Amino acid sequence: MAITYINTPKHISNNATQAAIKPTKIGHSKALPVTIDLQNIGRLRIGHLMTLFSISHSTLYNRIKTGLIPKPDGTDGSRPFWNTSTIKAALEK
């Protein structure tokens, strides 16, 4: 059975219509606002680094591979993080 995608207004909540709406993309990191002062102790995520360096997620990973951006200081499960002191030193280079 083939599924046909149709365009419907978002305010319609018919279950049959919702099943036919194409899902959005997921999986890539998104830039996050940096609300942490780099002078204080804290942790930064991938999205924060994307904002600070003004780069995309693929560029971030390429720069980590080449050593232009330091490797993560640790992980929470599968989510890497960097300490603010590490990134502050990288930005000052």
Phi and psi in degrees as GROMACS dihedral restraints (atoms count N, CA, C in turn):
[ dihedral_restraints ]
;  ai    aj    ak    al  type     phi  dphi    fc
    3     4     5     6     1   -88.1    20    10
    4     5     6     7     1   144.5    20    10
    6     7     8     9     1  -102.9    20    10
    7     8     9    10     1   128.4    20    10
    9    10    11    12     1  -102.5    20    10
   10    11    12    13     1   126.4    20    10
   12    13    14    15     1   -86.2    20    10
   13    14    15    16     1   130.5    20    10
   15    16    17    18     1  -124.3    20    10
   16    17    18    19     1   151.0    20    10
   18    19    20    21     1   -89.0    20    10
   19    20    21    22     1   122.7    20    10
   21    22    23    24     1  -133.7    20    10
   22    23    24    25     1   153.6    20    10
   24    25    26    27     1   -61.3    20    10
   25    26    27    28     1   146.0    20    10
   27    28    29    30     1   -68.2    20    10
   28    29    30    31     1   -20.5    20    10
   30    31    32    33     1   -78.9    20    10
   31    32    33    34     1    -9.4    20    10
   33    34    35    36     1   -80.9    20    10
   34    35    36    37     1   128.7    20    10
   36    37    38    39     1  -117.8    20    10
   37    38    39    40     1    32.3    20    10
   39    40    41    42     1   -70.4    20    10
   40    41    42    43     1   127.6    20    10
   42    43    44    45     1   -59.6    20    10
   43    44    45    46     1   -39.3    20    10
   45    46    47    48     1   -64.8    20    10
   46    47    48    49     1   -38.4    20    10
   48    49    50    51     1   -70.8    20    10
   49    50    51    52     1   -40.5    20    10
   51    52    53    54     1   -62.5    20    10
   52    53    54    55     1   -35.8    20    10
   54    55    56    57     1   -67.5    20    10
   55    56    57    58     1   -25.5    20    10
   57    58    59    60     1   -89.4    20    10
   58    59    60    61     1    -8.7    20    10
   60    61    62    63     1   -78.5    20    10
   61    62    63    64     1   133.0    20    10
   63    64    65    66     1   -67.5    20    10
   64    65    66    67     1   130.9    20    10
   66    67    68    69     1   -70.4    20    10
   67    68    69    70     1   155.5    20    10
   69    70    71    72     1   -82.0    20    10
   70    71    72    73     1   161.8    20    10
   72    73    74    75     1   -69.8    20    10
   73    74    75    76     1   144.1    20    10
   75    76    77    78     1  -137.5    20    10
   76    77    78    79     1   163.9    20    10
   78    79    80    81     1   117.7    20    10
   79    80    81    82     1   -25.3    20    10
   81    82    83    84     1   -95.1    20    10
   82    83    84    85     1   148.2    20    10
   84    85    86    87     1   -70.3    20    10
   85    86    87    88     1   149.9    20    10
   87    88    89    90     1  -119.7    20    10
   88    89    90    91     1   148.0    20    10
   90    91    92    93     1   -62.0    20    10
   91    92    93    94     1   138.1    20    10
   93    94    95    96     1  -118.5    20    10
   94    95    96    97     1   148.0    20    10
   96    97    98    99     1   -68.1    20    10
   97    98    99   100     1   142.7    20    10
   99   100   101   102     1   -95.9    20    10
  100   101   102   103     1   106.9    20    10
  102   103   104   105     1  -105.9    20    10
  103   104   105   106     1     2.8    20    10
  105   106   107   108     1   -98.4    20    10
  106   107   108   109     1   132.0    20    10
  108   109   110   111     1   -76.8    20    10
  109   110   111   112     1   128.6    20    10
  111   112   113   114     1   -67.9    20    10
  112   113   114   115     1   -12.3    20    10
  114   115   116   117     1   -75.8    20    10
  115   116   117   118     1   -25.1    20    10
  117   118   119   120     1   -94.3    20    10
  118   119   120   121     1   163.3    20    10
  120   121   122   123     1   -76.1    20    10
  121   122   123   124     1   133.1    20    10
  123   124   125   126     1  -174.8    20    10
  124   125   126   127     1   179.9    20    10
  126   127   128   129     1  -121.4    20    10
  127   128   129   130     1   143.7    20    10
  129   130   131   132     1  -118.7    20    10
  130   131   132   133     1   142.8    20    10
  132   133   134   135     1  -102.2    20    10
  133   134   135   136     1   179.2    20    10
  135   136   137   138     1   -57.0    20    10
  136   137   138   139     1   -45.9    20    10
  138   139   140   141     1   -61.4    20    10
  139   140   141   142     1   -36.1    20    10
  141   142   143   144     1   -65.4    20    10
  142   143   144   145     1   -43.2    20    10
  144   145   146   147     1   -64.2    20    10
  145   146   147   148     1   -37.4    20    10
  147   148   149   150     1   -59.8    20    10
  148   149   150   151     1   -38.9    20    10
  150   151   152   153     1   -71.4    20    10
  151   152   153   154     1   -47.1    20    10
  153   154   155   156     1   -62.3    20    10
  154   155   156   157     1   -41.0    20    10
  156   157   158   159     1   -92.6    20    10
  157   158   159   160     1    -6.3    20    10
  159   160   161   162     1    54.9    20    10
  160   161   162   163     1    53.0    20    10
  162   163   164   165     1  -134.3    20    10
  163   164   165   166     1   166.3    20    10
  165   166   167   168     1   -85.0    20    10
  166   167   168   169     1   171.5    20    10
  168   169   170   171     1   -65.6    20    10
  169   170   171   172     1   -37.3    20    10
  171   172   173   174     1   -68.7    20    10
  172   173   174   175     1   -37.3    20    10
  174   175   176   177     1   -65.6    20    10
  175   176   177   178     1   -39.1    20    10
  177   178   179   180     1   -59.2    20    10
  178   179   180   181     1   -49.1    20    10
  180   181   182   183     1   -65.1    20    10
  181   182   183   184     1   -36.2    20    10
  183   184   185   186     1   -65.0    20    10
  184   185   186   187     1   -40.2    20    10
  186   187   188   189     1   -70.9    20    10
  187   188   189   190     1   -30.2    20    10
  189   190   191   192     1   -67.1    20    10
  190   191   192   193     1   -41.8    20    10
  192   193   194   195     1   -62.2    20    10
  193   194   195   196     1   -40.5    20    10
  195   196   197   198     1   -84.1    20    10
  196   197   198   199     1    -8.2    20    10
  198   199   200   201     1    91.5    20    10
  199   200   201   202     1     4.6    20    10
  201   202   203   204     1   -72.2    20    10
  202   203   204   205     1   -28.2    20    10
  204   205   206   207     1  -119.5    20    10
  205   206   207   208     1   133.6    20    10
  207   208   209   210     1   -63.6    20    10
  208   209   210   211     1   153.8    20    10
  210   211   212   213     1   -66.5    20    10
  211   212   213   214     1   157.1    20    10
  213   214   215   216     1   -57.7    20    10
  214   215   216   217     1   146.7    20    10
  216   217   218   219     1   -77.0    20    10
  217   218   219   220     1   -19.2    20    10
  219   220   221   222     1  -179.6    20    10
  220   221   222   223     1  -176.9    20    10
  222   223   224   225     1  -137.7    20    10
  223   224   225   226     1   149.4    20    10
  225   226   227   228     1  -110.0    20    10
  226   227   228   229     1    97.4    20    10
  228   229   230   231     1    71.0    20    10
  229   230   231   232     1  -114.8    20    10
  231   232   233   234     1  -107.5    20    10
  232   233   234   235     1     5.5    20    10
  234   235   236   237     1   -98.2    20    10
  235   236   237   238     1   113.3    20    10
  237   238   239   240     1   -72.8    20    10
  238   239   240   241     1   153.7    20    10
  240   241   242   243     1  -141.2    20    10
  241   242   243   244     1   156.3    20    10
  243   244   245   246     1  -123.6    20    10
  244   245   246   247     1   142.1    20    10
  246   247   248   249     1   -74.9    20    10
  247   248   249   250     1   149.3    20    10
  249   250   251   252     1   -60.8    20    10
  250   251   252   253     1   -33.8    20    10
  252   253   254   255     1   -65.0    20    10
  253   254   255   256     1   -36.1    20    10
  255   256   257   258     1   -65.6    20    10
  256   257   258   259     1   -44.7    20    10
  258   259   260   261     1   -73.6    20    10
  259   260   261   262     1   -34.7    20    10
  261   262   263   264     1   -60.3    20    10
  262   263   264   265     1   -43.7    20    10
  264   265   266   267     1   -64.3    20    10
  265   266   267   268     1   -37.9    20    10
  267   268   269   270     1   -68.4    20    10
  268   269   270   271     1   -35.8    20    10
  270   271   272   273     1   -71.6    20    10
  271   272   273   274     1   -28.3    20    10
  273   274   275   276     1   -78.3    20    10
  274   275   276   277     1   -12.9    20    10
